[in-house]
């Protein structure tokens, strides 16, 4: 099911955007105008909390712990509900993130979390 979820670094994304494209960072990406992302929904509530984000960025070797903490945050809230609804309707979603690290970022955790929720 993860093929229904596309991850793209926001700096590599260009219009036109598919109807279900979401910016999932808590902070607006530096150097990107709002006009450039016209049509993209900003889902900052699905991003890691500010405290968790700062904690992880201070020491990236905490990746495994970050994954656990972020998954816990996702499970505690309802920020994923709209994304899950779209996926259950067989819609493809695009998640835009700003991190330079394509292997260790919250978009990967969110994609995996959403996929697991769908398979339940």
N, C-alpha and C positions, 0 to 999 in steps of 0.2 A: 504493500500500500504506500510505501514511502515514495514511489514514483509519482504519486499524486501531489507530492509536496516538493517544490523546487526551491532550492536555496540559492540566492544570488547576492553577491556583495553589492551594496547600493552604489558604489562608485563604478561598477561595471554595468549597471542597469541603464537602459535607455527606453524612452517612449517609442512607440505606444506600449502601454502596459496592459496586461490581461486584466479582466474585470476583478479578479480576486487576488490582487497584489497588495501586500501589507508590509509596511516598515515596522520592524519589531524591536527597534532600539528605544531605550528610555530617553536618550538625548538625540536631538536632531543632528544628523551627520554634518560635520564641519565641511564647509565649502560647497554644500549642495543647496541650491535655491528651492524654495517651496514650489516655484513654477516648474522646475525640472521634474518634480515628482507629482505633478498634477494627475489626479485620478488614483493615486496610491493612498490607501487608508493607513493612518498612523496608529498602530496598536501598541502604545508605550506601556500599557498595563500588563502586557504579556511578557515584557522584558524582566530580567532579574531586578530585584529591588536595588535602590541606589547603594545601600550598605553592602549588599552581596557583590555588586559589580565592582565597587571600589576595593573590596577585600581581595577579590580574584585578580584584579589588574595589578595590585601591589605585589603579588607572588603567583605568577602563572603556573608554577609547579604544583599548585593546589587543585589542579584540574579535577581529579577524582572526587575530592570533597565538594568542589563547586557544583559538579553534576548532581550530587546527592542533595545539596542545599537548594539548588534551583528547582529540581524535580519536586521537592517538598513544597516550595512556594507555589508551583503550578497546581499541585494537588489541593492546596488549601483554598485557592480562589476559583473564580469562574471566568477568568480572562480568556481561557481557551474555548469557551462554549461556541462562539460564532465560527471559529475555525473548524471545530469538530462538526458542527452542523453542515457546513459546506462540504467537508470531506465525506460525511455520511450521505450527502446528496450526489456523490460521485463527481464533485467539482474539483478541478485542479487549482491549488493555491500556490502563490509565489511569496516566499518570505525574504524580505530584503534586510540585510544586516550590514553594519559598518566595520566590523573587526577585520584587521589585516590577516589574522591567523585563521586560515580556512579549515584547520583541523581541530581547533580548540576554541569554540565560541558557542554562545547560548543558542544560536539558530539550530545547531546540530542537536543539542539537547532537546529543544522544543520539537523539532521534526520527529525524533525518536519517541518522545513522550506522546505526541499526537498519534503516531502509528500504533503504539501500544494500546492507547485508549480505544482506537478503532477496532483492534483485534479482540477486544474483550467481549 
